[in-house]
Amino acid sequence: MNVTNPDIISFVPISLFRLLDRGYNQNIVILKALKLGIEDVLKRVKHHKPLSLKSTKEQRLNIVSKAFDVKREYKFGLDDKSVLIFDDLVTTGATASSIAKVLKFYGAKEVCFYFLASHRKTLVI
């Protein structure tokens, strides 16, 4: 996929609980500041505590499994589309993996992610 020209640019949604608590989705704020044409394609259907509290990739994969779905208006509009998803932070890739699966299920041809930062745990001895 040519990441500089995807068919759709979207973002990782946060849960309604987190949105009400925080008041905003940081991914939307960042993308709007960049003045990119974004589409609100995904919805979070499963709320969970922040993933930063879970340490293993297996735990994270289990938590975000089926945590996302495609919004109704996009369920038949993703066929053969290249989709770029923005997220501010990647830790294990569990969220990205879960989102890619659901987008591919609904017909996306390619799914790429753009992350601002990577969290790497370091062991200090």
ChimeraX attribute file (.defattr): number of C-alpha atoms within 10 A of each C-alpha:
attribute: neighborCount
match mode: 1-to-1
recipient: residues
	/A:1	14
	/A:2	10
	/A:3	14
	/A:4	7
	/A:5	11
	/A:6	16
	/A:7	16
	/A:8	18
	/A:9	21
	/A:10	21
	/A:11	24
	/A:12	23
	/A:13	20
	/A:14	20
	/A:15	18
	/A:16	15
	/A:17	11
	/A:18	15
	/A:19	13
	/A:20	11
	/A:21	9
	/A:22	10
	/A:23	10
	/A:24	12
	/A:25	16
	/A:26	17
	/A:27	20
	/A:28	20
	/A:29	11
	/A:30	15
	/A:31	17
	/A:32	12
	/A:33	9
	/A:34	9
	/A:35	9
	/A:36	11
	/A:37	10
	/A:38	16
	/A:39	13
	/A:40	16
	/A:41	23
	/A:42	22
	/A:43	19
	/A:44	18
	/A:45	15
	/A:46	15
	/A:47	15
	/A:48	11
	/A:49	9
	/A:50	9
	/A:51	17
	/A:52	10
	/A:53	8
	/A:54	12
	/A:55	12
	/A:56	11
	/A:57	13
	/A:58	11
	/A:59	13
	/A:60	20
	/A:61	19
	/A:62	12
	/A:63	19
	/A:64	21
	/A:65	17
	/A:66	15
	/A:67	19
	/A:68	24
	/A:69	20
	/A:70	20
	/A:71	13
	/A:72	11
	/A:73	10
	/A:74	15
	/A:75	16
	/A:76	12
	/A:77	13
	/A:78	22
	/A:79	16
	/A:80	13
	/A:81	18
	/A:82	23
	/A:83	26
	/A:84	22
	/A:85	24
	/A:86	22
	/A:87	21
	/A:88	15
	/A:89	14
	/A:90	17
	/A:91	17
	/A:92	18
	/A:93	15
	/A:94	20
	/A:95	20
	/A:96	21
	/A:97	15
	/A:98	19
	/A:99	26
	/A:100	19
	/A:101	16
	/A:102	18
	/A:103	25
	/A:104	18
	/A:105	15
	/A:106	17
	/A:107	16
	/A:108	21
	/A:109	15
	/A:110	19
	/A:111	21
	/A:112	16
	/A:113	20
	/A:114	15
	/A:115	11
	/A:116	11
	/A:117	11
	/A:118	12
	/A:119	10
	/A:120	9
	/A:121	8
	/A:122	6
	/A:123	5
	/A:124	4
	/A:125	3
